[in-house]
Amino acid sequence: MSSTSIGSADGGAPAFVVDGDCVRLVLDTTVYRLAAIQKSGYRLAQRFTLAIGSAEGARLPVMLMLPPGASANASALVSGFYRELCDQELRESIAEQTKDIRALLLAHAFSRTALVRRE
């Protein structure tokens, strides 16, 4: 079984290694939250299975386990994973930034219902 390294570590395209029907890459947890990584894997589960390793500092190894024969399409799958990962990270960021407003809106909405007793 041979492995092929694609991309660069010099700030260019994200590097990954294709090893049979697996793609290995390392994500930076200062850039991507674990929740965003997990949601991305779930969202793309029909294309591959995401396996998350143990973090070493800010480096988190992940493996995309591809269906048999899909490794020829590895570059496109990795690109799609990064697009989804950026989308999920943005969603996490927006959710964090707006959590107080959402809580206030919910509290206000439920304060006008019979669910809350007024004394």
VMD Tcl script that draws the C-alpha trace (Angstrom):
set ca {
  {0.00 0.00 0.00}
  {1.52 3.30 -1.04}
  {0.82 6.75 0.28}
  {0.78 10.00 -1.64}
  {1.35 13.40 -0.06}
  {-0.54 16.31 -1.59}
  {-0.36 20.02 -0.78}
  {2.25 22.01 1.04}
  {3.06 23.09 4.56}
  {4.35 26.51 3.48}
  {1.02 28.34 3.63}
  {-0.19 27.04 0.27}
  {-2.88 24.41 -0.15}
  {-3.59 22.33 2.97}
  {-1.43 19.23 3.02}
  {-2.92 15.76 3.20}
  {-1.76 12.21 2.65}
  {-3.69 9.61 0.66}
  {-3.01 6.14 2.04}
  {-5.09 3.56 0.21}
  {-8.72 4.44 0.86}
  {-7.84 6.82 3.69}
  {-6.94 10.49 3.61}
  {-4.96 11.77 6.58}
  {-4.72 15.42 7.48}
  {-3.95 17.55 10.50}
  {-6.25 20.39 11.53}
  {-5.32 23.39 13.65}
  {-7.67 23.69 16.64}
  {-6.86 27.39 16.97}
  {-8.59 27.80 13.60}
  {-11.31 25.12 13.70}
  {-13.37 24.16 16.77}
  {-13.96 20.49 17.51}
  {-17.73 21.02 17.17}
  {-17.25 22.41 13.64}
  {-15.05 19.45 12.70}
  {-17.59 16.95 14.03}
  {-20.51 18.69 12.30}
  {-18.59 18.74 9.02}
  {-17.94 15.02 9.27}
  {-21.59 14.34 10.02}
  {-22.77 16.54 7.15}
  {-20.51 14.69 4.67}
  {-21.01 11.19 6.12}
  {-22.48 9.92 2.85}
  {-19.11 10.59 1.14}
  {-16.68 9.36 3.81}
  {-16.35 8.41 7.46}
  {-14.50 10.91 9.64}
  {-12.19 9.57 12.36}
  {-10.78 12.11 14.82}
  {-7.55 11.39 16.67}
  {-6.18 12.80 19.91}
  {-4.98 16.39 19.85}
  {-1.29 17.14 20.26}
  {-1.32 20.75 21.34}
  {-3.25 22.65 18.68}
  {-2.74 19.88 16.09}
  {-5.64 17.46 15.62}
  {-5.10 14.48 13.32}
  {-8.16 13.41 11.34}
  {-8.73 10.65 8.84}
  {-11.29 10.55 6.06}
  {-12.09 6.89 5.39}
  {-13.29 6.72 1.81}
  {-15.44 4.10 0.10}
  {-13.42 1.61 -1.98}
  {-12.06 3.22 -5.13}
  {-12.83 6.80 -4.10}
  {-9.20 7.72 -3.42}
  {-8.81 8.88 -7.04}
  {-11.21 11.68 -6.09}
  {-9.38 12.50 -2.82}
  {-8.49 16.07 -3.75}
  {-12.11 16.97 -4.48}
  {-13.30 15.28 -1.27}
  {-10.73 17.15 0.83}
  {-11.71 20.45 -0.83}
  {-15.36 19.74 -0.05}
  {-14.47 18.89 3.54}
  {-12.61 22.19 3.99}
  {-15.50 24.15 2.45}
  {-17.94 22.50 4.85}
  {-15.52 22.99 7.73}
  {-15.29 26.73 7.03}
  {-19.07 26.93 6.85}
  {-19.52 25.08 10.15}
  {-16.83 27.19 11.84}
  {-18.63 30.35 10.71}
  {-21.90 28.97 12.10}
  {-20.19 28.24 15.45}
  {-18.74 31.75 15.55}
  {-22.10 33.38 14.78}
  {-23.85 31.22 17.38}
  {-21.31 32.27 20.01}
  {-21.57 35.96 19.10}
  {-25.38 35.97 19.15}
  {-26.08 33.64 22.10}
  {-27.07 36.48 24.46}
  {-29.45 38.02 21.92}
  {-31.05 34.62 21.21}
  {-31.51 33.99 24.94}
  {-33.11 37.41 25.39}
  {-35.48 36.87 22.46}
  {-36.51 33.46 23.77}
  {-37.05 34.80 27.28}
  {-39.18 37.61 25.91}
  {-41.20 35.24 23.71}
  {-41.94 32.86 26.58}
  {-42.71 35.67 29.02}
  {-45.85 36.45 27.02}
  {-47.21 32.90 27.20}
  {-49.16 31.02 29.84}
  {-46.05 28.94 30.48}
  {-44.80 31.55 32.93}
  {-46.97 32.49 35.91}
  {-47.14 36.14 36.72}
  {-47.55 36.96 40.38}
}
mol new
graphics top color blue
foreach p $ca { graphics top sphere $p radius 0.5 }
foreach p [lrange $ca 0 end-1] q [lrange $ca 1 end] { graphics top cylinder $p $q radius 0.2 }
display resetview
